[in-house]
Amino acid sequence: MSVSRSTSHSLRELRDDGGLDQTLQNLLRALTLNLELRSRYRVFEFEATQDGHDDTARMFRDVRAVQDEQIDRLRAALQLHLGAAGESHAL
């Protein structure tokens, strides 16, 4: 949980920076939304299990796994973009 909190804090700092290009803003927005959605899927899975809907709980778990892959791809793209932005500022 501390990783997502530190990630969210870092994302917030990046979003608040006024000098962001549109692509970086879109990456940050997509990553933030996906992180929030993934955390909700955990709750949905728990509630479905509590209500006795095991198939639905499994579906939420599977969807969360797909969400994890999307988050990994977005993080990688964000790191690449930030690296490229850092290199262009160094020139």
PDB file of N, CA, C and O in Angstrom:
ATOM      1  N   MET A   1       0.825  -1.194   0.000  1.00  0.00           N
ATOM      2  CA  MET A   1       0.000   0.000   0.000  1.00  0.00           C
ATOM      3  C   MET A   1       0.866   1.252   0.000  1.00  0.00           C
ATOM      4  O   MET A   1       0.493   2.250  -0.618  1.00  0.00           O
ATOM      5  N   SER A   2       2.025   1.228   0.684  1.00  0.00           N
ATOM      6  CA  SER A   2       2.872   2.405   0.739  1.00  0.00           C
ATOM      7  C   SER A   2       3.400   2.778  -0.639  1.00  0.00           C
ATOM      8  O   SER A   2       3.641   3.954  -0.913  1.00  0.00           O
ATOM      9  N   VAL A   3       3.585   1.775  -1.521  1.00  0.00           N
ATOM     10  CA  VAL A   3       4.054   2.075  -2.868  1.00  0.00           C
ATOM     11  C   VAL A   3       3.030   2.919  -3.598  1.00  0.00           C
ATOM     12  O   VAL A   3       3.392   3.903  -4.243  1.00  0.00           O
ATOM     13  N   SER A   4       1.717   2.544  -3.511  1.00  0.00           N
ATOM     14  CA  SER A   4       0.735   3.343  -4.201  1.00  0.00           C
ATOM     15  C   SER A   4       0.577   4.715  -3.599  1.00  0.00           C
ATOM     16  O   SER A   4       0.294   5.675  -4.315  1.00  0.00           O
ATOM     17  N   ARG A   5       0.754   4.827  -2.296  1.00  0.00           N
ATOM     18  CA  ARG A   5       0.663   6.163  -1.700  1.00  0.00           C
ATOM     19  C   ARG A   5       1.826   7.029  -2.158  1.00  0.00           C
ATOM     20  O   ARG A   5       1.627   8.197  -2.491  1.00  0.00           O
ATOM     21  N   SER A   6       3.047   6.473  -2.181  1.00  0.00           N
ATOM     22  CA  SER A   6       4.182   7.266  -2.637  1.00  0.00           C
ATOM     23  C   SER A   6       4.052   7.571  -4.122  1.00  0.00           C
ATOM     24  O   SER A   6       4.413   8.662  -4.565  1.00  0.00           O
ATOM     25  N   THR A   7       3.537   6.614  -4.900  1.00  0.00           N
ATOM     26  CA  THR A   7       3.316   6.849  -6.319  1.00  0.00           C
ATOM     27  C   THR A   7       2.275   7.938  -6.508  1.00  0.00           C
ATOM     28  O   THR A   7       2.461   8.836  -7.329  1.00  0.00           O
ATOM     29  N   SER A   8       1.175   7.870  -5.753  1.00  0.00           N
ATOM     30  CA  SER A   8       0.132   8.886  -5.863  1.00  0.00           C
ATOM     31  C   SER A   8       0.673  10.256  -5.493  1.00  0.00           C
ATOM     32  O   SER A   8       0.351  11.255  -6.135  1.00  0.00           O
ATOM     33  N   HIS A   9       1.503  10.298  -4.446  1.00  0.00           N
ATOM     34  CA  HIS A   9       2.085  11.571  -4.031  1.00  0.00           C
ATOM     35  C   HIS A   9       2.965  12.119  -5.150  1.00  0.00           C
ATOM     36  O   HIS A   9       2.891  13.307  -5.463  1.00  0.00           O
ATOM     37  N   SER A  10       3.784  11.284  -5.748  1.00  0.00           N
ATOM     38  CA  SER A  10       4.650  11.711  -6.840  1.00  0.00           C
ATOM     39  C   SER A  10       3.830  12.133  -8.054  1.00  0.00           C
ATOM     40  O   SER A  10       4.148  13.125  -8.710  1.00  0.00           O
ATOM     41  N   LEU A  11       2.779  11.382  -8.350  1.00  0.00           N
ATOM     42  CA  LEU A  11       1.910  11.744  -9.470  1.00  0.00           C
ATOM     43  C   LEU A  11       1.272  13.102  -9.229  1.00  0.00           C
ATOM     44  O   LEU A  11       1.164  13.916 -10.146  1.00  0.00           O
ATOM     45  N   ARG A  12       0.851  13.344  -8.003  1.00  0.00           N
ATOM     46  CA  ARG A  12       0.233  14.631  -7.667  1.00  0.00           C
ATOM     47  C   ARG A  12       1.241  15.760  -7.891  1.00  0.00           C
ATOM     48  O   ARG A  12       0.891  16.802  -8.445  1.00  0.00           O
ATOM     49  N   GLU A  13       2.477  15.560  -7.467  1.00  0.00           N
ATOM     50  CA  GLU A  13       3.501  16.588  -7.664  1.00  0.00           C
ATOM     51  C   GLU A  13       3.726  16.861  -9.146  1.00  0.00           C
ATOM     52  O   GLU A  13       3.847  18.013  -9.561  1.00  0.00           O
ATOM     53  N   LEU A  14       3.782  15.798  -9.938  1.00  0.00           N
ATOM     54  CA  LEU A  14       3.970  15.978 -11.376  1.00  0.00           C
ATOM     55  C   LEU A  14       2.785  16.696 -12.009  1.00  0.00           C
ATOM     56  O   LEU A  14       2.969  17.574 -12.851  1.00  0.00           O
ATOM     57  N   ARG A  15       1.564  16.325 -11.606  1.00  0.00           N
ATOM     58  CA  ARG A  15       0.362  16.954 -12.169  1.00  0.00           C
ATOM     59  C   ARG A  15       0.309  18.432 -11.833  1.00  0.00           C
ATOM     60  O   ARG A  15      -0.156  19.240 -12.637  1.00  0.00           O
ATOM     61  N   ASP A  16       0.788  18.792 -10.638  1.00  0.00           N
ATOM     62  CA  ASP A  16       0.723  20.185 -10.208  1.00  0.00           C
ATOM     63  C   ASP A  16       1.768  21.066 -10.889  1.00  0.00           C
ATOM     64  O   ASP A  16       1.683  22.293 -10.818  1.00  0.00           O
ATOM     65  N   ASP A  17       2.742  20.458 -11.541  1.00  0.00           N
ATOM     66  CA  ASP A  17       3.767  21.204 -12.262  1.00  0.00           C
ATOM     67  C   ASP A  17       3.115  21.831 -13.494  1.00  0.00           C
ATOM     68  O   ASP A  17       2.570  21.115 -14.334  1.00  0.00           O
ATOM     69  N   GLY A  18       3.166  23.140 -13.608  1.00  0.00           N
ATOM     70  CA  GLY A  18       2.489  23.841 -14.690  1.00  0.00           C
ATOM     71  C   GLY A  18       3.126  23.690 -16.056  1.00  0.00           C
ATOM     72  O   GLY A  18       2.489  24.020 -17.056  1.00  0.00           O
ATOM     73  N   GLY A  19       4.373  23.198 -16.142  1.00  0.00           N
ATOM     74  CA  GLY A  19       5.060  23.147 -17.421  1.00  0.00           C
ATOM     75  C   GLY A  19       4.963  21.811 -18.135  1.00  0.00           C
ATOM     76  O   GLY A  19       5.871  21.454 -18.886  1.00  0.00           O
ATOM     77  N   LEU A  20       3.900  21.069 -17.924  1.00  0.00           N
ATOM     78  CA  LEU A  20       3.778  19.737 -18.521  1.00  0.00           C
ATOM     79  C   LEU A  20       3.210  19.812 -19.929  1.00  0.00           C
ATOM     80  O   LEU A  20       2.317  20.611 -20.215  1.00  0.00           O
ATOM     81  N   ASP A  21       3.752  18.952 -20.814  1.00  0.00           N
ATOM     82  CA  ASP A  21       3.144  18.873 -22.138  1.00  0.00           C
ATOM     83  C   ASP A  21       1.894  17.991 -22.066  1.00  0.00           C
ATOM     84  O   ASP A  21       1.676  17.289 -21.078  1.00  0.00           O
ATOM     85  N   GLN A  22       1.091  18.034 -23.107  1.00  0.00           N
ATOM     86  CA  GLN A  22      -0.195  17.328 -23.098  1.00  0.00           C
ATOM     87  C   GLN A  22      -0.020  15.821 -22.970  1.00  0.00           C
ATOM     88  O   GLN A  22      -0.800  15.166 -22.278  1.00  0.00           O
ATOM     89  N   THR A  23       0.993  15.263 -23.627  1.00  0.00           N
ATOM     90  CA  THR A  23       1.217  13.816 -23.548  1.00  0.00           C
ATOM     91  C   THR A  23       1.529  13.395 -22.124  1.00  0.00           C
ATOM     92  O   THR A  23       1.007  12.388 -21.646  1.00  0.00           O
ATOM     93  N   LEU A  24       2.369  14.153 -21.444  1.00  0.00           N
ATOM     94  CA  LEU A  24       2.692  13.834 -20.055  1.00  0.00           C
ATOM     95  C   LEU A  24       1.445  13.949 -19.179  1.00  0.00           C
ATOM     96  O   LEU A  24       1.220  13.109 -18.308  1.00  0.00           O
ATOM     97  N   GLN A  25       0.648  14.970 -19.403  1.00  0.00           N
ATOM     98  CA  GLN A  25      -0.602  15.111 -18.652  1.00  0.00           C
ATOM     99  C   GLN A  25      -1.509  13.906 -18.883  1.00  0.00           C
ATOM    100  O   GLN A  25      -2.123  13.401 -17.943  1.00  0.00           O
ATOM    101  N   ASN A  26      -1.597  13.446 -20.124  1.00  0.00           N
ATOM    102  CA  ASN A  26      -2.444  12.290 -20.437  1.00  0.00           C
ATOM    103  C   ASN A  26      -1.924  11.022 -19.778  1.00  0.00           C
ATOM    104  O   ASN A  26      -2.708  10.231 -19.255  1.00  0.00           O
ATOM    105  N   LEU A  27      -0.606  10.818 -19.798  1.00  0.00           N
ATOM    106  CA  LEU A  27      -0.027   9.651 -19.129  1.00  0.00           C
ATOM    107  C   LEU A  27      -0.319   9.682 -17.635  1.00  0.00           C
ATOM    108  O   LEU A  27      -0.697   8.668 -17.049  1.00  0.00           O
ATOM    109  N   LEU A  28      -0.145  10.840 -17.026  1.00  0.00           N
ATOM    110  CA  LEU A  28      -0.411  10.974 -15.592  1.00  0.00           C
ATOM    111  C   LEU A  28      -1.878  10.725 -15.271  1.00  0.00           C
ATOM    112  O   LEU A  28      -2.204  10.042 -14.301  1.00  0.00           O
ATOM    113  N   ARG A  29      -2.755  11.282 -16.090  1.00  0.00           N
ATOM    114  CA  ARG A  29      -4.194  11.109 -15.874  1.00  0.00           C
ATOM    115  C   ARG A  29      -4.579   9.638 -16.014  1.00  0.00           C
ATOM    116  O   ARG A  29      -5.317   9.103 -15.186  1.00  0.00           O
ATOM    117  N   ALA A  30      -4.080   8.988 -17.061  1.00  0.00           N
ATOM    118  CA  ALA A  30      -4.399   7.574 -17.289  1.00  0.00           C
ATOM    119  C   ALA A  30      -3.869   6.704 -16.156  1.00  0.00           C
ATOM    120  O   ALA A  30      -4.562   5.796 -15.697  1.00  0.00           O
ATOM    121  N   LEU A  31      -2.645   6.972 -15.702  1.00  0.00           N
ATOM    122  CA  LEU A  31      -2.074   6.185 -14.615  1.00  0.00           C
ATOM    123  C   LEU A  31      -2.856   6.389 -13.327  1.00  0.00           C
ATOM    124  O   LEU A  31      -3.152   5.424 -12.622  1.00  0.00           O
ATOM    125  N   THR A  32      -3.190   7.619 -13.018  1.00  0.00           N
ATOM    126  CA  THR A  32      -3.956   7.914 -11.803  1.00  0.00           C
ATOM    127  C   THR A  32      -5.309   7.214 -11.821  1.00  0.00           C
ATOM    128  O   THR A  32      -5.702   6.597 -10.831  1.00  0.00           O
ATOM    129  N   LEU A  33      -6.019   7.307 -12.937  1.00  0.00           N
ATOM    130  CA  LEU A  33      -7.334   6.668 -13.038  1.00  0.00           C
ATOM    131  C   LEU A  33      -7.228   5.154 -12.909  1.00  0.00           C
ATOM    132  O   LEU A  33      -8.053   4.526 -12.246  1.00  0.00           O
ATOM    133  N   ASN A  34      -6.218   4.568 -13.538  1.00  0.00           N
ATOM    134  CA  ASN A  34      -6.035   3.119 -13.455  1.00  0.00           C
ATOM    135  C   ASN A  34      -5.686   2.669 -12.043  1.00  0.00           C
ATOM    136  O   ASN A  34      -6.161   1.625 -11.598  1.00  0.00           O
ATOM    137  N   LEU A  35      -4.863   3.438 -11.330  1.00  0.00           N
ATOM    138  CA  LEU A  35      -4.531   3.097  -9.941  1.00  0.00           C
ATOM    139  C   LEU A  35      -5.777   3.153  -9.055  1.00  0.00           C
ATOM    140  O   LEU A  35      -5.991   2.282  -8.211  1.00  0.00           O
ATOM    141  N   GLU A  36      -6.594   4.187  -9.259  1.00  0.00           N
ATOM    142  CA  GLU A  36      -7.826   4.305  -8.474  1.00  0.00           C
ATOM    143  C   GLU A  36      -8.781   3.158  -8.782  1.00  0.00           C
ATOM    144  O   GLU A  36      -9.384   2.584  -7.875  1.00  0.00           O
ATOM    145  N   LEU A  37      -8.914   2.831 -10.048  1.00  0.00           N
ATOM    146  CA  LEU A  37      -9.812   1.755 -10.455  1.00  0.00           C
ATOM    147  C   LEU A  37      -9.345   0.412  -9.902  1.00  0.00           C
ATOM    148  O   LEU A  37     -10.160  -0.385  -9.436  1.00  0.00           O
ATOM    149  N   ARG A  38      -8.030   0.157  -9.950  1.00  0.00           N
ATOM    150  CA  ARG A  38      -7.501  -1.100  -9.419  1.00  0.00           C
ATOM    151  C   ARG A  38      -7.835  -1.240  -7.936  1.00  0.00           C
ATOM    152  O   ARG A  38      -8.200  -2.326  -7.486  1.00  0.00           O
ATOM    153  N   SER A  39      -7.716  -0.162  -7.179  1.00  0.00           N
ATOM    154  CA  SER A  39      -8.028  -0.255  -5.749  1.00  0.00           C
ATOM    155  C   SER A  39      -9.518  -0.516  -5.531  1.00  0.00           C
ATOM    156  O   SER A  39      -9.890  -1.190  -4.570  1.00  0.00           O
ATOM    157  N   ARG A  40     -10.360  -0.001  -6.393  1.00  0.00           N
ATOM    158  CA  ARG A  40     -11.799  -0.262  -6.267  1.00  0.00           C
ATOM    159  C   ARG A  40     -12.131  -1.715  -6.589  1.00  0.00           C
ATOM    160  O   ARG A  40     -13.012  -2.309  -5.967  1.00  0.00           O
ATOM    161  N   TYR A  41     -11.421  -2.286  -7.569  1.00  0.00           N
ATOM    162  CA  TYR A  41     -11.659  -3.694  -7.908  1.00  0.00           C
ATOM    163  C   TYR A  41     -11.395  -4.605  -6.720  1.00  0.00           C
ATOM    164  O   TYR A  41     -12.080  -5.616  -6.563  1.00  0.00           O
ATOM    165  N   ARG A  42     -10.427  -4.275  -5.885  1.00  0.00           N
ATOM    166  CA  ARG A  42     -10.167  -5.073  -4.679  1.00  0.00           C
ATOM    167  C   ARG A  42     -11.397  -5.060  -3.764  1.00  0.00           C
ATOM    168  O   ARG A  42     -11.800  -6.092  -3.228  1.00  0.00           O
ATOM    169  N   VAL A  43     -11.972  -3.887  -3.601  1.00  0.00           N
ATOM    170  CA  VAL A  43     -13.170  -3.758  -2.759  1.00  0.00           C
ATOM    171  C   VAL A  43     -14.329  -4.515  -3.389  1.00  0.00           C
ATOM    172  O   VAL A  43     -15.050  -5.234  -2.697  1.00  0.00           O
ATOM    173  N   PHE A  44     -14.513  -4.360  -4.692  1.00  0.00           N
ATOM    174  CA  PHE A  44     -15.605  -5.048  -5.382  1.00  0.00           C
ATOM    175  C   PHE A  44     -15.459  -6.560  -5.250  1.00  0.00           C
ATOM    176  O   PHE A  44     -16.443  -7.270  -5.043  1.00  0.00           O
ATOM    177  N   GLU A  45     -14.234  -7.043  -5.370  1.00  0.00           N
ATOM    178  CA  GLU A  45     -13.976  -8.478  -5.217  1.00  0.00           C
ATOM    179  C   GLU A  45     -14.350  -8.941  -3.814  1.00  0.00           C
ATOM    180  O   GLU A  45     -15.011  -9.966  -3.646  1.00  0.00           O
ATOM    181  N   PHE A  46     -13.927  -8.190  -2.818  1.00  0.00           N
ATOM    182  CA  PHE A  46     -14.232  -8.535  -1.430  1.00  0.00           C
ATOM    183  C   PHE A  46     -15.741  -8.566  -1.198  1.00  0.00           C
ATOM    184  O   PHE A  46     -16.266  -9.507  -0.601  1.00  0.00           O
ATOM    185  N   GLU A  47     -16.429  -7.535  -1.671  1.00  0.00           N
ATOM    186  CA  GLU A  47     -17.873  -7.461  -1.455  1.00  0.00           C
ATOM    187  C   GLU A  47     -18.613  -8.586  -2.177  1.00  0.00           C
ATOM    188  O   GLU A  47     -19.570  -9.143  -1.639  1.00  0.00           O
ATOM    189  N   ALA A  48     -18.181  -8.918  -3.381  1.00  0.00           N
ATOM    190  CA  ALA A  48     -18.817 -10.024  -4.107  1.00  0.00           C
ATOM    191  C   ALA A  48     -18.619 -11.333  -3.351  1.00  0.00           C
ATOM    192  O   ALA A  48     -19.535 -12.152  -3.271  1.00  0.00           O
ATOM    193  N   THR A  49     -17.424 -11.529  -2.798  1.00  0.00           N
ATOM    194  CA  THR A  49     -17.158 -12.730  -2.003  1.00  0.00           C
ATOM    195  C   THR A  49     -18.056 -12.758  -0.775  1.00  0.00           C
ATOM    196  O   THR A  49     -18.637 -13.793  -0.449  1.00  0.00           O
ATOM    197  N   GLN A  50     -18.169 -11.631  -0.099  1.00  0.00           N
ATOM    198  CA  GLN A  50     -19.010 -11.546   1.096  1.00  0.00           C
ATOM    199  C   GLN A  50     -20.472 -11.833   0.775  1.00  0.00           C
ATOM    200  O   GLN A  50     -21.192 -12.405   1.593  1.00  0.00           O
ATOM    201  N   ASP A  51     -20.904 -11.438  -0.412  1.00  0.00           N
ATOM    202  CA  ASP A  51     -22.289 -11.662  -0.832  1.00  0.00           C
ATOM    203  C   ASP A  51     -22.512 -13.056  -1.412  1.00  0.00           C
ATOM    204  O   ASP A  51     -23.629 -13.401  -1.796  1.00  0.00           O
ATOM    205  N   GLY A  52     -21.440 -13.863  -1.476  1.00  0.00           N
ATOM    206  CA  GLY A  52     -21.567 -15.224  -1.985  1.00  0.00           C
ATOM    207  C   GLY A  52     -21.510 -15.342  -3.499  1.00  0.00           C
ATOM    208  O   GLY A  52     -21.901 -16.370  -4.051  1.00  0.00           O
ATOM    209  N   HIS A  53     -21.032 -14.312  -4.175  1.00  0.00           N
ATOM    210  CA  HIS A  53     -20.936 -14.317  -5.641  1.00  0.00           C
ATOM    211  C   HIS A  53     -19.488 -14.599  -6.042  1.00  0.00           C
ATOM    212  O   HIS A  53     -18.761 -13.706  -6.474  1.00  0.00           O
ATOM    213  N   ASP A  54     -19.091 -15.860  -5.889  1.00  0.00           N
ATOM    214  CA  ASP A  54     -17.697 -16.231  -6.125  1.00  0.00           C
ATOM    215  C   ASP A  54     -17.261 -16.023  -7.573  1.00  0.00           C
ATOM    216  O   ASP A  54     -16.123 -15.625  -7.823  1.00  0.00           O
ATOM    217  N   ASP A  55     -18.150 -16.287  -8.523  1.00  0.00           N
ATOM    218  CA  ASP A  55     -17.799 -16.079  -9.934  1.00  0.00           C
ATOM    219  C   ASP A  55     -17.517 -14.603 -10.211  1.00  0.00           C
ATOM    220  O   ASP A  55     -16.570 -14.266 -10.921  1.00  0.00           O
ATOM    221  N   THR A  56     -18.333 -13.746  -9.652  1.00  0.00           N
ATOM    222  CA  THR A  56     -18.132 -12.309  -9.842  1.00  0.00           C
ATOM    223  C   THR A  56     -16.855 -11.854  -9.147  1.00  0.00           C
ATOM    224  O   THR A  56     -16.123 -11.017  -9.676  1.00  0.00           O
ATOM    225  N   ALA A  57     -16.587 -12.396  -7.974  1.00  0.00           N
ATOM    226  CA  ALA A  57     -15.349 -12.060  -7.263  1.00  0.00           C
ATOM    227  C   ALA A  57     -14.133 -12.452  -8.098  1.00  0.00           C
ATOM    228  O   ALA A  57     -13.169 -11.692  -8.193  1.00  0.00           O
ATOM    229  N   ARG A  58     -14.179 -13.645  -8.705  1.00  0.00           N
ATOM    230  CA  ARG A  58     -13.077 -14.088  -9.568  1.00  0.00           C
ATOM    231  C   ARG A  58     -12.920 -13.166 -10.775  1.00  0.00           C
ATOM    232  O   ARG A  58     -11.804 -12.848 -11.186  1.00  0.00           O
ATOM    233  N   MET A  59     -14.046 -12.744 -11.333  1.00  0.00           N
ATOM    234  CA  MET A  59     -14.003 -11.836 -12.476  1.00  0.00           C
ATOM    235  C   MET A  59     -13.311 -10.530 -12.088  1.00  0.00           C
ATOM    236  O   MET A  59     -12.469 -10.034 -12.837  1.00  0.00           O
ATOM    237  N   PHE A  60     -13.657  -9.963 -10.917  1.00  0.00           N
ATOM    238  CA  PHE A  60     -12.999  -8.735 -10.467  1.00  0.00           C
ATOM    239  C   PHE A  60     -11.509  -8.960 -10.240  1.00  0.00           C
ATOM    240  O   PHE A  60     -10.700  -8.080 -10.538  1.00  0.00           O
ATOM    241  N   ARG A  61     -11.136 -10.122  -9.719  1.00  0.00           N
ATOM    242  CA  ARG A  61      -9.719 -10.449  -9.515  1.00  0.00           C
ATOM    243  C   ARG A  61      -9.001 -10.522 -10.867  1.00  0.00           C
ATOM    244  O   ARG A  61      -7.888 -10.014 -11.007  1.00  0.00           O
ATOM    245  N   ASP A  62      -9.636 -11.151 -11.855  1.00  0.00           N
ATOM    246  CA  ASP A  62      -9.048 -11.253 -13.191  1.00  0.00           C
ATOM    247  C   ASP A  62      -8.915  -9.881 -13.852  1.00  0.00           C
ATOM    248  O   ASP A  62      -7.902  -9.578 -14.482  1.00  0.00           O
ATOM    249  N   VAL A  63      -9.941  -9.069 -13.700  1.00  0.00           N
ATOM    250  CA  VAL A  63      -9.901  -7.723 -14.275  1.00  0.00           C
ATOM    251  C   VAL A  63      -8.788  -6.910 -13.612  1.00  0.00           C
ATOM    252  O   VAL A  63      -8.095  -6.137 -14.273  1.00  0.00           O
ATOM    253  N   ARG A  64      -8.626  -7.093 -12.313  1.00  0.00           N
ATOM    254  CA  ARG A  64      -7.556  -6.391 -11.600  1.00  0.00           C
ATOM    255  C   ARG A  64      -6.183  -6.814 -12.128  1.00  0.00           C
ATOM    256  O   ARG A  64      -5.276  -5.988 -12.223  1.00  0.00           O
ATOM    257  N   ALA A  65      -6.028  -8.085 -12.469  1.00  0.00           N
ATOM    258  CA  ALA A  65      -4.754  -8.563 -13.026  1.00  0.00           C
ATOM    259  C   ALA A  65      -4.460  -7.882 -14.363  1.00  0.00           C
ATOM    260  O   ALA A  65      -3.322  -7.503 -14.637  1.00  0.00           O
ATOM    261  N   VAL A  66      -5.487  -7.731 -15.184  1.00  0.00           N
ATOM    262  CA  VAL A  66      -5.321  -7.015 -16.452  1.00  0.00           C
ATOM    263  C   VAL A  66      -4.970  -5.556 -16.168  1.00  0.00           C
ATOM    264  O   VAL A  66      -4.131  -4.966 -16.849  1.00  0.00           O
ATOM    265  N   GLN A  67      -5.614  -4.989 -15.166  1.00  0.00           N
ATOM    266  CA  GLN A  67      -5.350  -3.606 -14.772  1.00  0.00           C
ATOM    267  C   GLN A  67      -3.891  -3.449 -14.349  1.00  0.00           C
ATOM    268  O   GLN A  67      -3.265  -2.433 -14.652  1.00  0.00           O
ATOM    269  N   ASP A  68      -3.350  -4.442 -13.654  1.00  0.00           N
ATOM    270  CA  ASP A  68      -1.945  -4.401 -13.236  1.00  0.00           C
ATOM    271  C   ASP A  68      -1.025  -4.303 -14.449  1.00  0.00           C
ATOM    272  O   ASP A  68      -0.050  -3.553 -14.432  1.00  0.00           O
ATOM    273  N   GLU A  69      -1.334  -5.058 -15.498  1.00  0.00           N
ATOM    274  CA  GLU A  69      -0.533  -5.002 -16.728  1.00  0.00           C
ATOM    275  C   GLU A  69      -0.610  -3.609 -17.359  1.00  0.00           C
ATOM    276  O   GLU A  69       0.401  -3.072 -17.814  1.00  0.00           O
ATOM    277  N   GLN A  70      -1.801  -3.035 -17.383  1.00  0.00           N
ATOM    278  CA  GLN A  70      -1.965  -1.697 -17.951  1.00  0.00           C
ATOM    279  C   GLN A  70      -1.182  -0.670 -17.141  1.00  0.00           C
ATOM    280  O   GLN A  70      -0.551   0.224 -17.705  1.00  0.00           O
ATOM    281  N   ILE A  71      -1.223  -0.799 -15.832  1.00  0.00           N
ATOM    282  CA  ILE A  71      -0.494   0.125 -14.963  1.00  0.00           C
ATOM    283  C   ILE A  71       1.004   0.010 -15.212  1.00  0.00           C
ATOM    284  O   ILE A  71       1.702   1.022 -15.276  1.00  0.00           O
ATOM    285  N   ASP A  72       1.499  -1.210 -15.352  1.00  0.00           N
ATOM    286  CA  ASP A  72       2.923  -1.403 -15.641  1.00  0.00           C
ATOM    287  C   ASP A  72       3.314  -0.727 -16.954  1.00  0.00           C
ATOM    288  O   ASP A  72       4.362  -0.088 -17.040  1.00  0.00           O
ATOM    289  N   ARG A  73       2.477  -0.870 -17.965  1.00  0.00           N
ATOM    290  CA  ARG A  73       2.765  -0.245 -19.264  1.00  0.00           C
ATOM    291  C   ARG A  73       2.730   1.280 -19.168  1.00  0.00           C
ATOM    292  O   ARG A  73       3.573   1.966 -19.746  1.00  0.00           O
ATOM    293  N   LEU A  74       1.755   1.800 -18.436  1.00  0.00           N
ATOM    294  CA  LEU A  74       1.666   3.253 -18.272  1.00  0.00           C
ATOM    295  C   LEU A  74       2.865   3.794 -17.496  1.00  0.00           C
ATOM    296  O   LEU A  74       3.409   4.840 -17.848  1.00  0.00           O
ATOM    297  N   ARG A  75       3.279   3.086 -16.441  1.00  0.00           N
ATOM    298  CA  ARG A  75       4.456   3.518 -15.674  1.00  0.00           C
ATOM    299  C   ARG A  75       5.703   3.527 -16.552  1.00  0.00           C
ATOM    300  O   ARG A  75       6.497   4.466 -16.502  1.00  0.00           O
ATOM    301  N   ALA A  76       5.872   2.480 -17.356  1.00  0.00           N
ATOM    302  CA  ALA A  76       7.034   2.406 -18.243  1.00  0.00           C
ATOM    303  C   ALA A  76       7.019   3.561 -19.246  1.00  0.00           C
ATOM    304  O   ALA A  76       8.049   4.186 -19.498  1.00  0.00           O
ATOM    305  N   ALA A  77       5.857   3.837 -19.810  1.00  0.00           N
ATOM    306  CA  ALA A  77       5.734   4.938 -20.764  1.00  0.00           C
ATOM    307  C   ALA A  77       6.019   6.271 -20.083  1.00  0.00           C
ATOM    308  O   ALA A  77       6.663   7.144 -20.665  1.00  0.00           O
ATOM    309  N   LEU A  78       5.545   6.425 -18.866  1.00  0.00           N
ATOM    310  CA  LEU A  78       5.786   7.656 -18.117  1.00  0.00           C
ATOM    311  C   LEU A  78       7.277   7.830 -17.836  1.00  0.00           C
ATOM    312  O   LEU A  78       7.815   8.927 -17.990  1.00  0.00           O
ATOM    313  N   GLN A  79       7.940   6.755 -17.427  1.00  0.00           N
ATOM    314  CA  GLN A  79       9.382   6.832 -17.170  1.00  0.00           C
ATOM    315  C   GLN A  79      10.143   7.194 -18.442  1.00  0.00           C
ATOM    316  O   GLN A  79      11.055   8.020 -18.408  1.00  0.00           O
ATOM    317  N   LEU A  80       9.769   6.580 -19.560  1.00  0.00           N
ATOM    318  CA  LEU A  80      10.409   6.917 -20.836  1.00  0.00           C
ATOM    319  C   LEU A  80      10.191   8.386 -21.186  1.00  0.00           C
ATOM    320  O   LEU A  80      11.116   9.085 -21.600  1.00  0.00           O
ATOM    321  N   HIS A  81       8.959   8.834 -21.015  1.00  0.00           N
ATOM    322  CA  HIS A  81       8.626  10.222 -21.352  1.00  0.00           C
ATOM    323  C   HIS A  81       9.398  11.186 -20.463  1.00  0.00           C
ATOM    324  O   HIS A  81       9.925  12.191 -20.941  1.00  0.00           O
ATOM    325  N   LEU A  82       9.467  10.885 -19.174  1.00  0.00           N
ATOM    326  CA  LEU A  82      10.200  11.755 -18.255  1.00  0.00           C
ATOM    327  C   LEU A  82      11.693  11.742 -18.576  1.00  0.00           C
ATOM    328  O   LEU A  82      12.360  12.772 -18.483  1.00  0.00           O
ATOM    329  N   GLY A  83      12.214  10.575 -18.953  1.00  0.00           N
ATOM    330  CA  GLY A  83      13.620  10.493 -19.346  1.00  0.00           C
ATOM    331  C   GLY A  83      13.899  11.304 -20.594  1.00  0.00           C
ATOM    332  O   GLY A  83      14.909  12.005 -20.673  1.00  0.00           O
ATOM    333  N   ALA A  84      13.011  11.214 -21.568  1.00  0.00           N
ATOM    334  CA  ALA A  84      13.165  11.972 -22.808  1.00  0.00           C
ATOM    335  C   ALA A  84      13.048  13.464 -22.539  1.00  0.00           C
ATOM    336  O   ALA A  84      13.777  14.263 -23.127  1.00  0.00           O
ATOM    337  N   ALA A  85      12.138  13.842 -21.654  1.00  0.00           N
ATOM    338  CA  ALA A  85      11.967  15.257 -21.314  1.00  0.00           C
ATOM    339  C   ALA A  85      13.211  15.775 -20.602  1.00  0.00           C
ATOM    340  O   ALA A  85      13.644  16.903 -20.835  1.00  0.00           O
ATOM    341  N   GLY A  86      13.785  14.943 -19.731  1.00  0.00           N
ATOM    342  CA  GLY A  86      14.999  15.338 -19.018  1.00  0.00           C
ATOM    343  C   GLY A  86      16.171  15.519 -19.960  1.00  0.00           C
ATOM    344  O   GLY A  86      16.980  16.430 -19.785  1.00  0.00           O
ATOM    345  N   GLU A  87      16.267  14.649 -20.966  1.00  0.00           N
ATOM    346  CA  GLU A  87      17.347  14.753 -21.943  1.00  0.00           C
ATOM    347  C   GLU A  87      17.199  16.008 -22.795  1.00  0.00           C
ATOM    348  O   GLU A  87      18.192  16.658 -23.120  1.00  0.00           O
ATOM    349  N   SER A  88      15.964  16.353 -23.158  1.00  0.00           N
ATOM    350  CA  SER A  88      15.764  17.537 -23.998  1.00  0.00           C
ATOM    351  C   SER A  88      16.066  18.815 -23.220  1.00  0.00           C
ATOM    352  O   SER A  88      16.507  19.806 -23.803  1.00  0.00           O
ATOM    353  N   HIS A  89      15.829  18.799 -21.892  1.00  0.00           N
ATOM    354  CA  HIS A  89      16.156  19.976 -21.078  1.00  0.00           C
ATOM    355  C   HIS A  89      17.661  20.105 -20.893  1.00  0.00           C
ATOM    356  O   HIS A  89      18.169  21.210 -20.703  1.00  0.00           O
ATOM    357  N   ALA A  90      18.380  18.982 -20.948  1.00  0.00           N
ATOM    358  CA  ALA A  90      19.831  19.006 -20.761  1.00  0.00           C
ATOM    359  C   ALA A  90      20.538  19.581 -21.984  1.00  0.00           C
ATOM    360  O   ALA A  90      21.660  20.075 -21.876  1.00  0.00           O
ATOM    361  N   LEU A  91      19.889  19.520 -23.146  1.00  0.00           N
ATOM    362  CA  LEU A  91      20.514  20.025 -24.373  1.00  0.00           C
ATOM    363  C   LEU A  91      20.517  21.495 -24.434  1.00  0.00           C
ATOM    364  O   LEU A  91      21.007  22.072 -25.404  1.00  0.00           O
TER     365      LEU A  91
END
